[in-house]
């Protein structure tokens, strides 16, 4: 019996939440491995309208009998669609039944709200889009919301953060089924820049979202990115932003949910991650280029931010990126 990927959608679902994982699993057969049956389904079946406008023809979810070899993922969508899907009793019954049977079940992005509404996520560690973490934690205090990880595996429960991270999670599932080389080959076929591990922080996505000209922190983040190698402190950052230290602190906490000092550190970690994953530079050189001053200081920052040391982070990319694999030890 062939394995199946059942992608659960509804009117107002996010297209990439469905098509990203679908293309990852479909890519397995192109590389000669046993194919998956990829099914997009919805309660009622028929055409469902996606957030981007197009419609996709969905199978009738109620007619699909969950199997032990299935992977089931619920897509995210716009707020109104999420609320409607979360209150659909037929959808809830199907998901609860599937959770007792299938190999893996979970969500992409805000699909976590739909799965959480069934009780399946009770007591589990869960990821969702960074902008929705507070709301998910408030609505479902029985869930441990991981605000950093781009995807989380907690037993048979898999959840991913914003939109494109469903691709990273799907690649991790392919790796579990077929091994790292095949998963890396699928990633290469999809022309992905790098295959991201689940513990990689969402923080860079947060910063990208805040760099618009309408928010004064946009220019602050841009200036920081260009000056990470320099000696930086909160006073210097506040002067560049044209704010008092107190105002800068309040704005950073309000918009980015972090302090100015932690903002500097997280941006340095973000740049160091990129250099570790894409270059053969040693950790001392990377620490200097990113403004840490020393490799031990960079290691402490990595462990605080990502929960992993720089060399362990680099090892995640040694198969996918031969240049990084040839890196010196220091």
N, C-alpha and C positions, 0 to 999 in steps of 0.2 A: 504494500500500500504506500503510495507516494505521500510525502509530507505536504502539508498545506499551510499556506499563510492566509489567514482570514483577516482582512482589513475591514473594520466596521466603520461605516460612514453614515451620513444623514444630511438633510438639507442644511447648508451652511457650514459644511466641513471644510477644512483646509486642504487644498489639493496636494501640496507637497507632503503633508502628513501621510497621505495615501500612496502617492506615486514614488516618493523617495524609497521607503522600504520595499515597495513592489519591484522597483528596478534593481535593487540590490539582490533580492531573492531570485528574480528572473535572470540576473546575470550569471548565476551559478551554472546553469545549464549550458550557457555559451562557452564555458570553460571546460566542458566535458564531465562535470559532476552530475549526480542524479538530480533531476529537475524537481522543483517545487510546483505545486498547483497554487497559483496566486489568485485569490478571490476577493473582490470588493463586494461587500454585502451591506444591506440596510433593512431595517424593519419595514415591511411592505414592498421592498424591491423597487424596480423601475428606475427612472432617471432621478438623480439627486443633484441639486445645484451646489456648486462649490463656491467658496468665498471669492475666487477670482473671476467668476462668471460662467465658465463652461459647465455643462452637465455631463455626468458619467452614469452609464447604465449599471445599476447594482443588482446583484442576486438577492432573492428573498432570504433574509437572515434566518427567519424562523424555520425554513425548510432545510437548513444546514445542520446536520447532526454532529456535534463536537466529537473529535477523535483524540486518542491519547498522543498522537504524533503531531497534532496541530499547534501552530503558533497563532494567537489571536491578539491583534493590536487595535485599539480604539483611537481614531483620529481626533485631533483637536479641531476647533472651529471658532466662529464668532460667539460672543457672549450669549446672545439670545438663543442661538442654536444649541449651545452647550446646556443652557437651562432647560430647553425643551427636551433634549435627548436624556438629560438626567432624570426627568420626571416621567419617562416613558416606561410603563410597567413591563411591556413585552420585551423591550431591550434589556431591562434589568434582569428579568427571569432568564433570558438566554445567556447573559454573561455569567450569572451565578451558576447555572448548569454547566457552562463551559469551564469555569474555574475549577470545578471538581474533577475534570477529566483531562484537559489539555496539558501538553508539555510546558507551554509558556503562555502567559497572558499578561497584557499590560496596555500601555498607552503611549501616544506621542503628544507632546506639548500639553494643551489643556484638556485633552482626552482624559487626563487623570481625574478631573472633576466627575466625569461620567462614571468611571470605574469606581471612584471613591463612594459615589452615591449608593452603590450596591452593597457596601460593607466589605468588599473583597480586599481592600487595602488596609483594613484595620490592623494596627500594630506593625505596619510595614514602613520601611524607609523608601521615600518616593521622590522623584524629580518632576518638575514641571517648568514652564517658562519663567524666567527670572521675575517678570512683572506680575506673575500670578502667585508667587510663593506665599506672600502674606495672606492673601485671600483664601488659598487652599488650607493653610494652617488654621486660619480663623474658623472656616466652615467645618473643618474635619480635624479637631484637636487630637483625635485618636490616631492620626497619621504623623510619622516623623518626616517632615519635609526637608529634604537636602537642598539648600539654597545655592550650592556651589556646583555640584556634579552635573555634567551634560547628559548622563544617563546613569541609572541605578539598577542593579540586579539584586533582588532580595528573594532568594529561593527561586520559585517559578514565576515571580512577579518581576516584570521589566517595565521601567518607565523612563521616558526621555524628556529633556527640556524643550527649548524652543525649536519648532519646525525642522530645520535641517539636521538637528541632532538625532532625529529618527533614522537617518542614514547611518550615522555612527553606531547607533544601537543595533540596527539590522546587520551591519558588518560584524559586530561582536557575536551576534547569534550565528552567522555563517561560520565564523571562526570556531565557535563551540561545536558546530555540526561537522565541519570539514577541515579544520586546522587553519593556522595562520597564513601559510603561503597562498591558499586559495582565496581567503578573505582579502589579502593584499592585492591579489590579481584582479579581483572584482573592483576594488577601490581604484586601481590603476586604470581599468577599463572605463570607469566613470570619471576619470581625470580629476580625482580629488587631490587637493594639495597635500594633505596628510591625514592619516587615519587616527582620529583622536580617541584616547582612552576615556573610559567613563569618568575617572576622577578629575579630568581636566575642567578647570573652572569655567563657568558661564561669564566670568567678569568681563572678558574682552567684548562679548556681545552686548553687555550692558553699556560699556563705554562707547561703542560704535553708535548705539541708539541715542546717546546723550551729546553727540558732537555736532548738533545742528546749531545754526547761527542764532536761533531763538533763545538759547539758554547760555548764560555767561560761562557755564562750566565747559561748553564745547571748546572755546578758545583755551581754557585752562588745560584741558586734557591734551589738545593739540600741542601746546607749548611744552607740556611735560614730556610727551613722546619724543619731541625733538631735542630735549635737554636732559635725558635720563643719566647721561654719563657725568654730568656736572655735579658739583656739591649742591644738594638741594635740602631745604628745610621748609617748614610751614610758613615762617615769616616771609621768605623769598617768594613762595608760591602765592601768598596773599597779596604781596606788592604787585606781582605780575598780573594778578586777577583784578586789581583795583578795588580790593575789599579789605576790611579789617580781618584779623585772624578769627575773631568771633563769628563774623558774617560768613566767612569761607567755611568754617567748621559747620555752621548751621546748614548752609546750602549743600555741602557734600553729604551730610547725614540725610537731609531731606530728599535729595535727588538720587544719590548713589548708594545710600545706606552704608556709608563708610566714612571714616574720618580723613582729613587731608593727609596725615602721616601714612595711614594705611593705603590711601590712594596711590601715593608715590611708590610704596613697596609693591603693590599689586601690579602697577604698570611695569615696574622693573622685572617682576617675575614673568609677566606676559612676554616681554621682549626676550628674556633669557630662555623661556620655553621654546620660542621660535628658533633661536640660535642653536639650542641643544638638539632640536629635531631636524634641522636642515643644514648644519655645517659640521665640520670636523674640529672646530675650535675647542681647546681645553677649557675646563671649568674656571681656571684662574683668569684666562683671557676674557671669557664671557662675563665673569663677575665684574671685571674692570670696565668692560664696555657698557654694562648695564647700571653702573654706578654703585654696586654693592661694596666695592673696595677690597673684598677678599672672598675667597671661595667658602670659608666657614660661615661668613655672614649670609652669603647667598643660600647655602644649605639650610640655615635656620629659617630664612624667609620662605623657602620652598615648603618646608615642613609645616610652617604655620598656615600657609595659604592653600597648599594642595595635599598636605599629608604625605608627601613622598620626597625623597632626596633627589637632587638633580641627576645623578648618574642612573638612578632607578627610572626616572622619567625618560632619560635618553634610551634606555634599553627597550622601551616600548616601541621605538622607531627603528631599531637596528635592522629588522628584516625589510621594512618598507623603504628605508632610506640608506643605501649603502654608504653614502658620504658620511652620514652621522655615525654609522657603525665603525668607521675607521678612525674615529676620534681618539685622541690621546686620553690617558687616564686623569690628567690634571690640567 
